[in-house]
Amino acid sequence: MSKVIYRIYRPTTFGTVSGQNHVVTTLQNQYASESLAHAYLFTGPRGVGKTTVARLLAKLVNCLDPKKNEPCNTCTACVAVSSGTALDMFEIDAASHTDVEHVRETIIQSVRFAPSLLKKKVYIIDEVHMLSGSAFNALLKTLEEPPEHVLFILATTEIHKVPETVISRCQRFDFRKISPEGLVGRMQGIVKEEGVQVDLDVLQAIARHSGGCARDAESLLGQVLALGEKRVSMKEASLVLPATSLVLVEEFVGALCTSDAQSAITLLNTYLDQGVDLHQFLADTTSWLRDRLLASVSQKEFQFAPAFLGKTIEELLSAERLIRSEHIPQLPVELAIIRICTGRDEVPKNFKKQEVDSTCPHVERASPSQDDTTVTVFDTIPVISLDEVKEKWPQVYEQIKSCSASLPLFMNSCELRSVAGNRVEIGFEHDLYVQTVNQEKNRRTIEDVFEKVLGKRLSVKAIQAKRPEEAAVQELLAEFGGNVI
């Protein structure tokens, strides 16, 4: 059973709070100068320390023996606040207490009474944006003129849902996502306390997956520590960490850089089969690419052409938006990969591009086919039957695989439709496939392969073929009239 690390190692002083120096320094200075506000509004992403800082502030204002603007954590007031037994401290979850009656009973009616034991009554309202409009209205007057013995601390992850009238009555602090370096440093302190050695790359992977959220990072670290190993390397950590990792991203981008669409799509589907979350993988990949784009723009690093990085990010972001509406979620990503690999000329440094074009060492090139725009009666007489082409198709497909990195991806889903004269029509469901195969370079490669395998020069044309059910609908419409709506 994994430890709840984020509870065990919750910061007990302002000095141990990660990534929010702008907040804790200001609060400590206000305390030192006796200029604390009567109401605070903490806003920012989840899991970055809003509630933790609120509790620390509650301890500091009630501490019987503060030292250097920090709570002592040993006096009766600090112990009561830390243990949650302080009668004068109220933590309210607005998500489950949204109505005005609860605000009146818990806050408005009790604020006028002096604290029982502590110096100040402290009201911490978490996810305050969840309060109803009437509850906010009831709270306004108390927020504006609270008694001297009362301190309000409101916390929210959605500041835009908090009424301006409430915001204007509070002193606002914006909490930030914690940097990967800050998270790694915090986790290094935790594993040292636990007496476990965790490799740096494991901690960095946890930091990447947490997205700046300390609670998520510490939760993942707890799962890693639950493995029970005295030393944890990436090999052991991979058992519990999300499957997406820097290694997978770099391998995938490497295939895109060399315009190897087949390898990129194969890698993508292999990752998904291994349990990688598609959305997380795309998020990690675009984040990785963004870091390189910013580095290339600032001229700190120029390993990748900015045009390639920008195009790739745009394609993957577009694919991400289409995933939810697709029966095959990875299809938009596969199509994006093909566009990325077939639509760029620049190759970044440190990557070797495999030369793949219409000149293929595995195919003996014949003279170009005749212009097939001139049609005679003889052009309709097949030089080879459709059945013969279908019979030889496995050999044709294997030859195409040896000549091209991307074409096999399309040809694997094609349907041999007809043979008329020296022309073979190949059907595809998607228009993108049709356009790609009909490109001069790709069409010539396929024609060369046909000639090598079949011994006859054939002209290739890709067409869009409707699925059987679509064809049936079209026939009914032609027969009876009407439109598809």
ABEGO torsion letter per residue (X at the ends): XBBBAAAAABBABAAABBGAAAAAAAAAAAAAAGABBABBBBBEBBGAGAAAAAAAAAAAAABABBBGGBBAGABAAAAAAAAGABAABBBBBAAABABAAAAAAAAAAAAABBBAABABBBBBBBGAAABBAAAAAAAAAAAABBBAABBBBBBBABAAABBAAAAAABBBBBBBBBBAAAAAAAAAAAAAAAGBBBBAAAAAAAAAAAGGBAAAAAAAAAAAAAAGBABBBAAAAAAABBABBAAAAAAAAAAAAAGBAAAAAAAAAAAAAAGBBAAAAAAAAAAAAAAAAAAAAAGABAABBAAAAAAAAAAAAAAAAAAAABABAAAAAAAAAAAAAAABABBBBGBBBBBBBABBAABBBBBBBBBAABBBAAAABBABBAAAAAAAAAAAAAAAAAABAAAAAAAAABBBABBBEABBBBBBABAAAAAAAABAAAAAAAAAAAAAAAGBBBBBBBBBBBBAAAAAAAAAAAAAEEBBX
